[in-house]
Amino acid sequence: MCGFNVAILVAILVRLAEPFFSRRGAVIFALVGISLYTVLVGADASVVRAALMGGIYLIANRWLGRPNFAFASLFLAGIAMTLVRPFTLWDVGFQLSFAATLSLMLYADPLTQWTRRILRRWLVRDWVENVMGVLSEAVILTIAAQILTLPLIIAYFDQLSLISFLANALILPVQPAVMIWGGLATLVGLALPAVGQLLGWVAWIFLGYTIWMVRLFAAVPGAAVPLVIPTSGVIAIFGVIGGLTWLGKQPLERRSQIFTAVRQNITQRLAVGASGVTVVLILSWGMSQPDGQLHIAFLNVGQGDATFIQTPSGRQILVDGGLYPSILNDQLGRQMPFWDKEIDILIATHPDADHVSGLVGVFDRYRVNTLITNGQSFGESPIYDEVLAAAEKQQTEIRPVQAGEIIEVEDGVRLEVVHPGPMLIADNRNENSVSMRLVYEDFTFLFTGDAEQQGEAEMLAAERPLTALVFKAGHHGSNSSSSLPFLQAIQPQIIIVSSGVDNRFGHPAPEMLERATAVGAAVLRTDKLGTITVTTDGSTMWWQAKSTR
């Protein structure tokens, strides 16, 4: 769908620019428009891929006047993206977008020709073209796109949709209208807001229809059935699809020769292939195994909070998820092997969006065994309700905690709950943030969510165990958290601040940084360093940082 949207956008921008600019000027105008669109919609991997392909088309075809080879554009875009950010290769959105585009290139035309040949056996010529006009976009393109995407969808989401073909057939035809009227509403609205609003209502007719159809099909009982395919199964499916695709491109005589050769050598070929796959899987598995150390990664999710913890034996804990699911999934993909689809413990410290919005996407991609909360339930915030609903749908254990509880994680790692107490503070949900101290032999780590000075005072008054070598600053390093008495009780050597670059809140506050200096702690910031990882064997700790955005 991203490529579809970008293709429409390119056509609109070029058409708008041609009356006012030269040929190359129109290309520059369209490139700028695509860049702005990419930024405005969040620059997900799938959008960036589509934008790069659109840019390659504009430069090759309209600037240089050369024919555009779609396969080259697709693979050039993929190579460029993975050179800049290698872990993009494991982004689900990128994989699905790349697979759908490649699938359309490979199978759309053969399926169209095959369908036309079948129809000609039963219908007169005029009827054939009329029927093809209906089937081409609504059915044939949908089937073509799903040949390579369906194995990935099943692998990642553990289910098979039985009505996706019908849903796409009814939804896809109105998407150009959504893009065209929505784009016009945006552009005209910049100069004439009243007219832009009228155009926006026209776009809403098509958008409302799309949303209505999505909800209608989502409510159909049995619309999707559970189906689990292991990674090896997905590799095998793609191997079969690739083999059949290559075979289908061969002349008839050559196919007969190939079938004969395969029958004669099938045992040897299977043995060699299985051995190669086995070696690759064993090496990949070995490289991803736990190293016997505790890793705490403070993920670079912008103005938000997300901390990924892996215990010495490989148990995985995620504390909060930041604001954007796509960014969180990208960061998790850098910490976990691509076949690992399970998180042992997920901790939602409190309902604020910059802590829990990203968690909705986690339930789409991973199996979560336990969700830890502060006891607040539905009704605190819409996005928090979505997280709780996703946990219930997945039958995840939802475990409210209170100060004084201890959670044994195995490996000698334990989580000591230091806040909140049995009575939550009604007028400020930041103060109810789940706060825990992680202990592993001589190493200690304290995180307090967005707890501010009232919550900190309660912890001090209750004489909770607070000393920690590493402390993640409360509320992104705001002045309302990390009070001097609290820092003096913690005695941290390192304070981690999770905040966005040039954020509008001014985090971390200069006053908080002064207090950190006063207690002799080093401050490490995600807005300056990117993702920060603290590693320990229980007696020695070290840290490293890597910019990932």
Secondary structure as a PSIPRED ss2 file (coil, helix, strand):
# PSIPRED VFORMAT (PSIPRED V4.0)

   1 M C   1.000  0.000  0.000
   2 C H   0.000  1.000  0.000
   3 G H   0.000  1.000  0.000
   4 F H   0.000  1.000  0.000
   5 N H   0.000  1.000  0.000
   6 V H   0.000  1.000  0.000
   7 A H   0.000  1.000  0.000
   8 I H   0.000  1.000  0.000
   9 L H   0.000  1.000  0.000
  10 V H   0.000  1.000  0.000
  11 A H   0.000  1.000  0.000
  12 I H   0.000  1.000  0.000
  13 L H   0.000  1.000  0.000
  14 V H   0.000  1.000  0.000
  15 R H   0.000  1.000  0.000
  16 L H   0.000  1.000  0.000
  17 A H   0.000  1.000  0.000
  18 E C   1.000  0.000  0.000
  19 P C   1.000  0.000  0.000
  20 F C   1.000  0.000  0.000
  21 F C   1.000  0.000  0.000
  22 S C   1.000  0.000  0.000
  23 R H   0.000  1.000  0.000
  24 R H   0.000  1.000  0.000
  25 G H   0.000  1.000  0.000
  26 A H   0.000  1.000  0.000
  27 V H   0.000  1.000  0.000
  28 I H   0.000  1.000  0.000
  29 F H   0.000  1.000  0.000
  30 A H   0.000  1.000  0.000
  31 L H   0.000  1.000  0.000
  32 V H   0.000  1.000  0.000
  33 G H   0.000  1.000  0.000
  34 I H   0.000  1.000  0.000
  35 S H   0.000  1.000  0.000
  36 L H   0.000  1.000  0.000
  37 Y H   0.000  1.000  0.000
  38 T H   0.000  1.000  0.000
  39 V H   0.000  1.000  0.000
  40 L H   0.000  1.000  0.000
  41 V C   1.000  0.000  0.000
  42 G C   1.000  0.000  0.000
  43 A C   1.000  0.000  0.000
  44 D C   1.000  0.000  0.000
  45 A H   0.000  1.000  0.000
  46 S H   0.000  1.000  0.000
  47 V H   0.000  1.000  0.000
  48 V H   0.000  1.000  0.000
  49 R H   0.000  1.000  0.000
  50 A H   0.000  1.000  0.000
  51 A H   0.000  1.000  0.000
  52 L H   0.000  1.000  0.000
  53 M H   0.000  1.000  0.000
  54 G H   0.000  1.000  0.000
  55 G H   0.000  1.000  0.000
  56 I H   0.000  1.000  0.000
  57 Y H   0.000  1.000  0.000
  58 L H   0.000  1.000  0.000
  59 I H   0.000  1.000  0.000
  60 A H   0.000  1.000  0.000
  61 N H   0.000  1.000  0.000
  62 R H   0.000  1.000  0.000
  63 W H   0.000  1.000  0.000
  64 L C   1.000  0.000  0.000
  65 G C   1.000  0.000  0.000
  66 R C   1.000  0.000  0.000
  67 P C   1.000  0.000  0.000
  68 N C   1.000  0.000  0.000
  69 F C   1.000  0.000  0.000
  70 A H   0.000  1.000  0.000
  71 F H   0.000  1.000  0.000
  72 A H   0.000  1.000  0.000
  73 S H   0.000  1.000  0.000
  74 L H   0.000  1.000  0.000
  75 F H   0.000  1.000  0.000
  76 L H   0.000  1.000  0.000
  77 A H   0.000  1.000  0.000
  78 G H   0.000  1.000  0.000
  79 I H   0.000  1.000  0.000
  80 A H   0.000  1.000  0.000
  81 M H   0.000  1.000  0.000
  82 T H   0.000  1.000  0.000
  83 L H   0.000  1.000  0.000
  84 V H   0.000  1.000  0.000
  85 R C   1.000  0.000  0.000
  86 P H   0.000  1.000  0.000
  87 F H   0.000  1.000  0.000
  88 T H   0.000  1.000  0.000
  89 L H   0.000  1.000  0.000
  90 W H   0.000  1.000  0.000
  91 D C   1.000  0.000  0.000
  92 V H   0.000  1.000  0.000
  93 G H   0.000  1.000  0.000
  94 F H   0.000  1.000  0.000
  95 Q H   0.000  1.000  0.000
  96 L H   0.000  1.000  0.000
  97 S H   0.000  1.000  0.000
  98 F H   0.000  1.000  0.000
  99 A H   0.000  1.000  0.000
 100 A H   0.000  1.000  0.000
 101 T H   0.000  1.000  0.000
 102 L H   0.000  1.000  0.000
 103 S H   0.000  1.000  0.000
 104 L H   0.000  1.000  0.000
 105 M H   0.000  1.000  0.000
 106 L H   0.000  1.000  0.000
 107 Y H   0.000  1.000  0.000
 108 A H   0.000  1.000  0.000
 109 D H   0.000  1.000  0.000
 110 P H   0.000  1.000  0.000
 111 L H   0.000  1.000  0.000
 112 T H   0.000  1.000  0.000
 113 Q H   0.000  1.000  0.000
 114 W H   0.000  1.000  0.000
 115 T H   0.000  1.000  0.000
 116 R H   0.000  1.000  0.000
 117 R H   0.000  1.000  0.000
 118 I H   0.000  1.000  0.000
 119 L H   0.000  1.000  0.000
 120 R H   0.000  1.000  0.000
 121 R C   1.000  0.000  0.000
 122 W C   1.000  0.000  0.000
 123 L C   1.000  0.000  0.000
 124 V C   1.000  0.000  0.000
 125 R H   0.000  1.000  0.000
 126 D H   0.000  1.000  0.000
 127 W H   0.000  1.000  0.000
 128 V H   0.000  1.000  0.000
 129 E H   0.000  1.000  0.000
 130 N H   0.000  1.000  0.000
 131 V H   0.000  1.000  0.000
 132 M H   0.000  1.000  0.000
 133 G H   0.000  1.000  0.000
 134 V H   0.000  1.000  0.000
 135 L H   0.000  1.000  0.000
 136 S H   0.000  1.000  0.000
 137 E H   0.000  1.000  0.000
 138 A H   0.000  1.000  0.000
 139 V H   0.000  1.000  0.000
 140 I H   0.000  1.000  0.000
 141 L H   0.000  1.000  0.000
 142 T H   0.000  1.000  0.000
 143 I H   0.000  1.000  0.000
 144 A H   0.000  1.000  0.000
 145 A H   0.000  1.000  0.000
 146 Q H   0.000  1.000  0.000
 147 I H   0.000  1.000  0.000
 148 L H   0.000  1.000  0.000
 149 T H   0.000  1.000  0.000
 150 L H   0.000  1.000  0.000
 151 P H   0.000  1.000  0.000
 152 L H   0.000  1.000  0.000
 153 I H   0.000  1.000  0.000
 154 I H   0.000  1.000  0.000
 155 A H   0.000  1.000  0.000
 156 Y H   0.000  1.000  0.000
 157 F H   0.000  1.000  0.000
 158 D C   1.000  0.000  0.000
 159 Q E   0.000  0.000  1.000
 160 L E   0.000  0.000  1.000
 161 S E   0.000  0.000  1.000
 162 L C   1.000  0.000  0.000
 163 I C   1.000  0.000  0.000
 164 S H   0.000  1.000  0.000
 165 F H   0.000  1.000  0.000
 166 L H   0.000  1.000  0.000
 167 A H   0.000  1.000  0.000
 168 N H   0.000  1.000  0.000
 169 A H   0.000  1.000  0.000
 170 L H   0.000  1.000  0.000
 171 I H   0.000  1.000  0.000
 172 L H   0.000  1.000  0.000
 173 P H   0.000  1.000  0.000
 174 V H   0.000  1.000  0.000
 175 Q H   0.000  1.000  0.000
 176 P H   0.000  1.000  0.000
 177 A H   0.000  1.000  0.000
 178 V H   0.000  1.000  0.000
 179 M H   0.000  1.000  0.000
 180 I H   0.000  1.000  0.000
 181 W H   0.000  1.000  0.000
 182 G H   0.000  1.000  0.000
 183 G H   0.000  1.000  0.000
 184 L H   0.000  1.000  0.000
 185 A H   0.000  1.000  0.000
 186 T H   0.000  1.000  0.000
 187 L H   0.000  1.000  0.000
 188 V H   0.000  1.000  0.000
 189 G H   0.000  1.000  0.000
 190 L H   0.000  1.000  0.000
 191 A H   0.000  1.000  0.000
 192 L C   1.000  0.000  0.000
 193 P H   0.000  1.000  0.000
 194 A H   0.000  1.000  0.000
 195 V H   0.000  1.000  0.000
 196 G H   0.000  1.000  0.000
 197 Q H   0.000  1.000  0.000
 198 L H   0.000  1.000  0.000
 199 L H   0.000  1.000  0.000
 200 G H   0.000  1.000  0.000
 201 W H   0.000  1.000  0.000
 202 V H   0.000  1.000  0.000
 203 A H   0.000  1.000  0.000
 204 W H   0.000  1.000  0.000
 205 I H   0.000  1.000  0.000
 206 F H   0.000  1.000  0.000
 207 L H   0.000  1.000  0.000
 208 G H   0.000  1.000  0.000
 209 Y H   0.000  1.000  0.000
 210 T H   0.000  1.000  0.000
 211 I H   0.000  1.000  0.000
 212 W H   0.000  1.000  0.000
 213 M H   0.000  1.000  0.000
 214 V H   0.000  1.000  0.000
 215 R H   0.000  1.000  0.000
 216 L H   0.000  1.000  0.000
 217 F H   0.000  1.000  0.000
 218 A H   0.000  1.000  0.000
 219 A C   1.000  0.000  0.000
 220 V C   1.000  0.000  0.000
 221 P C   1.000  0.000  0.000
 222 G C   1.000  0.000  0.000
 223 A C   1.000  0.000  0.000
 224 A E   0.000  0.000  1.000
 225 V E   0.000  0.000  1.000
 226 P E   0.000  0.000  1.000
 227 L C   1.000  0.000  0.000
 228 V C   1.000  0.000  0.000
 229 I C   1.000  0.000  0.000
 230 P C   1.000  0.000  0.000
 231 T H   0.000  1.000  0.000
 232 S H   0.000  1.000  0.000
 233 G H   0.000  1.000  0.000
 234 V H   0.000  1.000  0.000
 235 I H   0.000  1.000  0.000
 236 A H   0.000  1.000  0.000
 237 I H   0.000  1.000  0.000
 238 F H   0.000  1.000  0.000
 239 G H   0.000  1.000  0.000
 240 V H   0.000  1.000  0.000
 241 I H   0.000  1.000  0.000
 242 G H   0.000  1.000  0.000
 243 G H   0.000  1.000  0.000
 244 L H   0.000  1.000  0.000
 245 T H   0.000  1.000  0.000
 246 W H   0.000  1.000  0.000
 247 L H   0.000  1.000  0.000
 248 G H   0.000  1.000  0.000
 249 K C   1.000  0.000  0.000
 250 Q C   1.000  0.000  0.000
 251 P C   1.000  0.000  0.000
 252 L H   0.000  1.000  0.000
 253 E H   0.000  1.000  0.000
 254 R H   0.000  1.000  0.000
 255 R H   0.000  1.000  0.000
 256 S H   0.000  1.000  0.000
 257 Q H   0.000  1.000  0.000
 258 I H   0.000  1.000  0.000
 259 F H   0.000  1.000  0.000
 260 T H   0.000  1.000  0.000
 261 A H   0.000  1.000  0.000
 262 V H   0.000  1.000  0.000
 263 R H   0.000  1.000  0.000
 264 Q H   0.000  1.000  0.000
 265 N H   0.000  1.000  0.000
 266 I H   0.000  1.000  0.000
 267 T H   0.000  1.000  0.000
 268 Q H   0.000  1.000  0.000
 269 R H   0.000  1.000  0.000
 270 L H   0.000  1.000  0.000
 271 A H   0.000  1.000  0.000
 272 V H   0.000  1.000  0.000
 273 G H   0.000  1.000  0.000
 274 A H   0.000  1.000  0.000
 275 S H   0.000  1.000  0.000
 276 G H   0.000  1.000  0.000
 277 V H   0.000  1.000  0.000
 278 T H   0.000  1.000  0.000
 279 V H   0.000  1.000  0.000
 280 V H   0.000  1.000  0.000
 281 L H   0.000  1.000  0.000
 282 I H   0.000  1.000  0.000
 283 L H   0.000  1.000  0.000
 284 S H   0.000  1.000  0.000
 285 W H   0.000  1.000  0.000
 286 G H   0.000  1.000  0.000
 287 M H   0.000  1.000  0.000
 288 S C   1.000  0.000  0.000
 289 Q C   1.000  0.000  0.000
 290 P C   1.000  0.000  0.000
 291 D C   1.000  0.000  0.000
 292 G C   1.000  0.000  0.000
 293 Q C   1.000  0.000  0.000
 294 L E   0.000  0.000  1.000
 295 H E   0.000  0.000  1.000
 296 I E   0.000  0.000  1.000
 297 A E   0.000  0.000  1.000
 298 F E   0.000  0.000  1.000
 299 L C   1.000  0.000  0.000
 300 N C   1.000  0.000  0.000
 301 V C   1.000  0.000  0.000
 302 G C   1.000  0.000  0.000
 303 Q C   1.000  0.000  0.000
 304 G C   1.000  0.000  0.000
 305 D C   1.000  0.000  0.000
 306 A C   1.000  0.000  0.000
 307 T E   0.000  0.000  1.000
 308 F E   0.000  0.000  1.000
 309 I E   0.000  0.000  1.000
 310 Q E   0.000  0.000  1.000
 311 T C   1.000  0.000  0.000
 312 P C   1.000  0.000  0.000
 313 S C   1.000  0.000  0.000
 314 G C   1.000  0.000  0.000
 315 R C   1.000  0.000  0.000
 316 Q E   0.000  0.000  1.000
 317 I E   0.000  0.000  1.000
 318 L E   0.000  0.000  1.000
 319 V E   0.000  0.000  1.000
 320 D C   1.000  0.000  0.000
 321 G C   1.000  0.000  0.000
 322 G C   1.000  0.000  0.000
 323 L C   1.000  0.000  0.000
 324 Y C   1.000  0.000  0.000
 325 P H   0.000  1.000  0.000
 326 S H   0.000  1.000  0.000
 327 I H   0.000  1.000  0.000
 328 L H   0.000  1.000  0.000
 329 N H   0.000  1.000  0.000
 330 D H   0.000  1.000  0.000
 331 Q H   0.000  1.000  0.000
 332 L H   0.000  1.000  0.000
 333 G H   0.000  1.000  0.000
 334 R H   0.000  1.000  0.000
 335 Q H   0.000  1.000  0.000
 336 M C   1.000  0.000  0.000
 337 P C   1.000  0.000  0.000
 338 F C   1.000  0.000  0.000
 339 W C   1.000  0.000  0.000
 340 D C   1.000  0.000  0.000
 341 K C   1.000  0.000  0.000
 342 E E   0.000  0.000  1.000
 343 I E   0.000  0.000  1.000
 344 D E   0.000  0.000  1.000
 345 I E   0.000  0.000  1.000
 346 L E   0.000  0.000  1.000
 347 I E   0.000  0.000  1.000
 348 A C   1.000  0.000  0.000
 349 T C   1.000  0.000  0.000
 350 H C   1.000  0.000  0.000
 351 P C   1.000  0.000  0.000
 352 D C   1.000  0.000  0.000
 353 A H   0.000  1.000  0.000
 354 D H   0.000  1.000  0.000
 355 H H   0.000  1.000  0.000
 356 V H   0.000  1.000  0.000
 357 S C   1.000  0.000  0.000
 358 G C   1.000  0.000  0.000
 359 L H   0.000  1.000  0.000
 360 V H   0.000  1.000  0.000
 361 G H   0.000  1.000  0.000
 362 V H   0.000  1.000  0.000
 363 F H   0.000  1.000  0.000
 364 D H   0.000  1.000  0.000
 365 R H   0.000  1.000  0.000
 366 Y C   1.000  0.000  0.000
 367 R E   0.000  0.000  1.000
 368 V E   0.000  0.000  1.000
 369 N E   0.000  0.000  1.000
 370 T E   0.000  0.000  1.000
 371 L E   0.000  0.000  1.000
 372 I E   0.000  0.000  1.000
 373 T E   0.000  0.000  1.000
 374 N C   1.000  0.000  0.000
 375 G C   1.000  0.000  0.000
 376 Q C   1.000  0.000  0.000
 377 S C   1.000  0.000  0.000
 378 F C   1.000  0.000  0.000
 379 G C   1.000  0.000  0.000
 380 E C   1.000  0.000  0.000
 381 S C   1.000  0.000  0.000
 382 P H   0.000  1.000  0.000
 383 I H   0.000  1.000  0.000
 384 Y H   0.000  1.000  0.000
 385 D H   0.000  1.000  0.000
 386 E H   0.000  1.000  0.000
 387 V H   0.000  1.000  0.000
 388 L H   0.000  1.000  0.000
 389 A H   0.000  1.000  0.000
 390 A H   0.000  1.000  0.000
 391 A H   0.000  1.000  0.000
 392 E H   0.000  1.000  0.000
 393 K H   0.000  1.000  0.000
 394 Q C   1.000  0.000  0.000
 395 Q C   1.000  0.000  0.000
 396 T C   1.000  0.000  0.000
 397 E E   0.000  0.000  1.000
 398 I E   0.000  0.000  1.000
 399 R E   0.000  0.000  1.000
 400 P E   0.000  0.000  1.000
 401 V C   1.000  0.000  0.000
 402 Q C   1.000  0.000  0.000
 403 A C   1.000  0.000  0.000
 404 G C   1.000  0.000  0.000
 405 E C   1.000  0.000  0.000
 406 I E   0.000  0.000  1.000
 407 I E   0.000  0.000  1.000
 408 E E   0.000  0.000  1.000
 409 V E   0.000  0.000  1.000
 410 E E   0.000  0.000  1.000
 411 D C   1.000  0.000  0.000
 412 G C   1.000  0.000  0.000
 413 V E   0.000  0.000  1.000
 414 R E   0.000  0.000  1.000
 415 L E   0.000  0.000  1.000
 416 E E   0.000  0.000  1.000
 417 V E   0.000  0.000  1.000
 418 V E   0.000  0.000  1.000
 419 H E   0.000  0.000  1.000
 420 P C   1.000  0.000  0.000
 421 G C   1.000  0.000  0.000
 422 P C   1.000  0.000  0.000
 423 M C   1.000  0.000  0.000
 424 L C   1.000  0.000  0.000
 425 I C   1.000  0.000  0.000
 426 A C   1.000  0.000  0.000
 427 D C   1.000  0.000  0.000
 428 N C   1.000  0.000  0.000
 429 R H   0.000  1.000  0.000
 430 N H   0.000  1.000  0.000
 431 E H   0.000  1.000  0.000
 432 N H   0.000  1.000  0.000
 433 S C   1.000  0.000  0.000
 434 V C   1.000  0.000  0.000
 435 S E   0.000  0.000  1.000
 436 M E   0.000  0.000  1.000
 437 R E   0.000  0.000  1.000
 438 L E   0.000  0.000  1.000
 439 V E   0.000  0.000  1.000
 440 Y E   0.000  0.000  1.000
 441 E C   1.000  0.000  0.000
 442 D C   1.000  0.000  0.000
 443 F E   0.000  0.000  1.000
 444 T E   0.000  0.000  1.000
 445 F E   0.000  0.000  1.000
 446 L E   0.000  0.000  1.000
 447 F E   0.000  0.000  1.000
 448 T C   1.000  0.000  0.000
 449 G C   1.000  0.000  0.000
 450 D C   1.000  0.000  0.000
 451 A C   1.000  0.000  0.000
 452 E C   1.000  0.000  0.000
 453 Q H   0.000  1.000  0.000
 454 Q H   0.000  1.000  0.000
 455 G H   0.000  1.000  0.000
 456 E H   0.000  1.000  0.000
 457 A H   0.000  1.000  0.000
 458 E H   0.000  1.000  0.000
 459 M H   0.000  1.000  0.000
 460 L H   0.000  1.000  0.000
 461 A H   0.000  1.000  0.000
 462 A C   1.000  0.000  0.000
 463 E C   1.000  0.000  0.000
 464 R C   1.000  0.000  0.000
 465 P C   1.000  0.000  0.000
 466 L C   1.000  0.000  0.000
 467 T C   1.000  0.000  0.000
 468 A C   1.000  0.000  0.000
 469 L C   1.000  0.000  0.000
 470 V E   0.000  0.000  1.000
 471 F E   0.000  0.000  1.000
 472 K E   0.000  0.000  1.000
 473 A C   1.000  0.000  0.000
 474 G H   0.000  1.000  0.000
 475 H H   0.000  1.000  0.000
 476 H H   0.000  1.000  0.000
 477 G H   0.000  1.000  0.000
 478 S C   1.000  0.000  0.000
 479 N C   1.000  0.000  0.000
 480 S C   1.000  0.000  0.000
 481 S C   1.000  0.000  0.000
 482 S C   1.000  0.000  0.000
 483 S C   1.000  0.000  0.000
 484 L H   0.000  1.000  0.000
 485 P H   0.000  1.000  0.000
 486 F H   0.000  1.000  0.000
 487 L H   0.000  1.000  0.000
 488 Q H   0.000  1.000  0.000
 489 A H   0.000  1.000  0.000
 490 I H   0.000  1.000  0.000
 491 Q C   1.000  0.000  0.000
 492 P C   1.000  0.000  0.000
 493 Q C   1.000  0.000  0.000
 494 I E   0.000  0.000  1.000
 495 I E   0.000  0.000  1.000
 496 I E   0.000  0.000  1.000
 497 V E   0.000  0.000  1.000
 498 S C   1.000  0.000  0.000
 499 S C   1.000  0.000  0.000
 500 G C   1.000  0.000  0.000
 501 V C   1.000  0.000  0.000
 502 D C   1.000  0.000  0.000
 503 N C   1.000  0.000  0.000
 504 R C   1.000  0.000  0.000
 505 F C   1.000  0.000  0.000
 506 G C   1.000  0.000  0.000
 507 H C   1.000  0.000  0.000
 508 P C   1.000  0.000  0.000
 509 A C   1.000  0.000  0.000
 510 P H   0.000  1.000  0.000
 511 E H   0.000  1.000  0.000
 512 M H   0.000  1.000  0.000
 513 L H   0.000  1.000  0.000
 514 E H   0.000  1.000  0.000
 515 R H   0.000  1.000  0.000
 516 A H   0.000  1.000  0.000
 517 T H   0.000  1.000  0.000
 518 A H   0.000  1.000  0.000
 519 V C   1.000  0.000  0.000
 520 G C   1.000  0.000  0.000
 521 A C   1.000  0.000  0.000
 522 A E   0.000  0.000  1.000
 523 V E   0.000  0.000  1.000
 524 L E   0.000  0.000  1.000
 525 R E   0.000  0.000  1.000
 526 T H   0.000  1.000  0.000
 527 D H   0.000  1.000  0.000
 528 K H   0.000  1.000  0.000
 529 L H   0.000  1.000  0.000
 530 G C   1.000  0.000  0.000
 531 T E   0.000  0.000  1.000
 532 I E   0.000  0.000  1.000
 533 T E   0.000  0.000  1.000
 534 V E   0.000  0.000  1.000
 535 T E   0.000  0.000  1.000
 536 T E   0.000  0.000  1.000
 537 D C   1.000  0.000  0.000
 538 G C   1.000  0.000  0.000
 539 S C   1.000  0.000  0.000
 540 T C   1.000  0.000  0.000
 541 M E   0.000  0.000  1.000
 542 W E   0.000  0.000  1.000
 543 W E   0.000  0.000  1.000
 544 Q E   0.000  0.000  1.000
 545 A E   0.000  0.000  1.000
 546 K E   0.000  0.000  1.000
 547 S C   1.000  0.000  0.000
 548 T C   1.000  0.000  0.000
 549 R C   1.000  0.000  0.000
